[in-house]
Amino acid sequence: MTEIIKTSGGLVTLRTTRREDAERLRAMRIEALALHPTAFSSSPEEAATEDWAARAADGCGDGLTAIFVVDAAEELVAMTGILLSAKPKFPHSAFIWGVYTRPTWRGRGLSERLVNTAVGWAASKGRTIVRLGVCAQNAAAVRTYVRCGFRVYGVERASAVVDGMEYDELLMDRRMGGVTR
Ligand SMILES: CC(C)(COP(=O)(O)OP(=O)(O)OC[C@H]1O[C@@H](n2cnc3c(N)ncnc32)[C@H](O)[C@@H]1OP(=O)(O)O)[C@@H](O)C(=O)NCCC(=O)NCCS
């Protein structure tokens, strides 16, 4: 999918990834992990060795995964990944990962747009619940997810240790398709 959107930084394209995005995607992901170590569970070293050509190609959304990016022509400036569970007993669920907007592009609603697009994609595949985890101290991200209709359903205490400090993770979900708790 491809959608042109108007931002205060000009026209940008929201789309799924393709193989040619591999190196730009890798660079954006490494930047995210390096700048925000408490926001993500992976390390920059892990991201550096991943097969980004395969990930970018799979991100097209034809299978169980999609990676949505905002492409500002010269560079990719934001991303959101989503994975549909392949397990027979979880035909209803999806998981969002890797939500990131580059610092100079923040505050323009790009994440909200990307997350809502990812949720819509999961719904179009018949999924009725989308889950994600977010560091309990990451107020900007939590507010973004709440704006996208997510609610906290639990807390994973001491989910990660970064520089000797323990961080709790809020578990959030969004139900779709008229399903209510
Ligand atoms: C959290 C994050 C994804 C939000 O992305 P975004 O595209 O800026 O989202 P929004 O435009 O909806 O803005 C989010 C908030 O940041 C505020 N903001 C505005 N300008 C900003 C700026 N220059 N820098 C940082 N935040 C800014 C917005 O006003 C908004 O605050 P509000 O919720 O009180 O209204 C982004 O800040 C980010 O990438 N953070 C680091 C990585 C991260 O935490 N990822 C989430 C992992 S779970």
Ligand as a Chemical Component Dictionary entry (heavy atoms), coordinates in Angstrom:
data_LIG
# 
_chem_comp.id                   LIG 
_chem_comp.type                 NON-POLYMER 
_chem_comp.pdbx_formal_charge   0 
_chem_comp.three_letter_code    LIG 
# 
loop_
_chem_comp_atom.comp_id 
_chem_comp_atom.atom_id 
_chem_comp_atom.alt_atom_id 
_chem_comp_atom.type_symbol 
_chem_comp_atom.charge 
_chem_comp_atom.model_Cartn_x 
_chem_comp_atom.model_Cartn_y 
_chem_comp_atom.model_Cartn_z 
_chem_comp_atom.pdbx_ordinal 
LIG C1  C1  C 0 7.089  7.929  20.910 1  
LIG C2  C2  C 0 7.267  8.331  19.454 2  
LIG C3  C3  C 0 7.222  7.073  18.617 3  
LIG C4  C4  C 0 6.133  9.269  19.060 4  
LIG O1  O1  O 0 6.243  9.534  17.667 5  
LIG P1  P1  P 0 5.658  10.901 16.980 6  
LIG O2  O2  O 0 5.581  10.610 15.525 7  
LIG O3  O3  O 0 6.425  12.068 17.409 8  
LIG O4  O4  O 0 4.213  10.934 17.615 9  
LIG P2  P2  P 0 3.284  12.201 17.785 10 
LIG O5  O5  O 0 3.492  13.167 16.677 11 
LIG O6  O6  O 0 1.941  11.634 18.003 12 
LIG O7  O7  O 0 3.842  12.930 19.104 13 
LIG C5  C5  C 0 3.987  12.227 20.299 14 
LIG C6  C6  C 0 4.172  13.233 21.444 15 
LIG O8  O8  O 0 5.438  13.908 21.356 16 
LIG C7  C7  C 0 5.239  15.344 21.364 17 
LIG N1  N1  N 0 6.246  16.079 20.598 18 
LIG C8  C8  C 0 6.021  17.159 19.855 19 
LIG N2  N2  N 0 7.151  17.576 19.296 20 
LIG C9  C9  C 0 8.095  16.741 19.690 21 
LIG C10 C10 C 0 9.482  16.681 19.453 22 
LIG N3  N3  N 0 10.095 17.553 18.658 23 
LIG N4  N4  N 0 10.191 15.693 20.022 24 
LIG C11 C11 C 0 9.581  14.797 20.822 25 
LIG N5  N5  N 0 8.246  14.800 21.083 26 
LIG C12 C12 C 0 7.520  15.780 20.513 27 
LIG C13 C13 C 0 3.887  15.458 20.784 28 
LIG O9  O9  O 0 3.321  16.699 21.130 29 
LIG C14 C14 C 0 3.149  14.325 21.426 30 
LIG O10 O10 O 0 2.861  14.640 22.776 31 
LIG P3  P3  P 0 1.398  14.473 23.378 32 
LIG O11 O11 O 0 1.134  13.006 23.405 33 
LIG O12 O12 O 0 1.485  15.056 24.723 34 
LIG O13 O13 O 0 0.482  15.183 22.437 35 
LIG C15 C15 C 0 8.599  9.064  19.205 36 
LIG O14 O14 O 0 8.747  10.073 20.181 37 
LIG C16 C16 C 0 9.817  8.155  19.247 38 
LIG O15 O15 O 0 10.222 7.595  18.245 39 
LIG N6  N6  N 0 10.394 7.992  20.456 40 
LIG C17 C17 C 0 11.580 7.165  20.633 41 
LIG C18 C18 C 0 11.317 5.698  20.371 42 
LIG C19 C19 C 0 10.146 5.171  21.159 43 
LIG O16 O16 O 0 9.956  5.477  22.326 44 
LIG N7  N7  N 0 9.359  4.275  20.500 45 
LIG C20 C20 C 0 8.234  3.606  21.123 46 
LIG C21 C21 C 0 8.650  2.246  21.551 47 
LIG S1  S1  S 0 7.316  1.387  22.397 48 
# 
loop_
_chem_comp_bond.comp_id 
_chem_comp_bond.atom_id_1 
_chem_comp_bond.atom_id_2 
_chem_comp_bond.value_order 
_chem_comp_bond.pdbx_ordinal 
LIG C1  C2  SING 1  
LIG C2  C3  SING 2  
LIG C2  C4  SING 3  
LIG C2  C15 SING 4  
LIG C4  O1  SING 5  
LIG O1  P1  SING 6  
LIG P1  O2  DOUB 7  
LIG P1  O3  SING 8  
LIG P1  O4  SING 9  
LIG O4  P2  SING 10 
LIG P2  O5  DOUB 11 
LIG P2  O6  SING 12 
LIG P2  O7  SING 13 
LIG O7  C5  SING 14 
LIG C5  C6  SING 15 
LIG C6  O8  SING 16 
LIG C6  C14 SING 17 
LIG O8  C7  SING 18 
LIG C7  N1  SING 19 
LIG C7  C13 SING 20 
LIG N1  C8  SING 21 
LIG N1  C12 SING 22 
LIG C8  N2  DOUB 23 
LIG N2  C9  SING 24 
LIG C9  C10 SING 25 
LIG C9  C12 DOUB 26 
LIG C10 N3  SING 27 
LIG C10 N4  DOUB 28 
LIG N4  C11 SING 29 
LIG C11 N5  DOUB 30 
LIG N5  C12 SING 31 
LIG C13 O9  SING 32 
LIG C13 C14 SING 33 
LIG C14 O10 SING 34 
LIG O10 P3  SING 35 
LIG P3  O11 DOUB 36 
LIG P3  O12 SING 37 
LIG P3  O13 SING 38 
LIG C15 O14 SING 39 
LIG C15 C16 SING 40 
LIG C16 O15 DOUB 41 
LIG C16 N6  SING 42 
LIG N6  C17 SING 43 
LIG C17 C18 SING 44 
LIG C18 C19 SING 45 
LIG C19 O16 DOUB 46 
LIG C19 N7  SING 47 
LIG N7  C20 SING 48 
LIG C20 C21 SING 49 
LIG C21 S1  SING 50 
# 
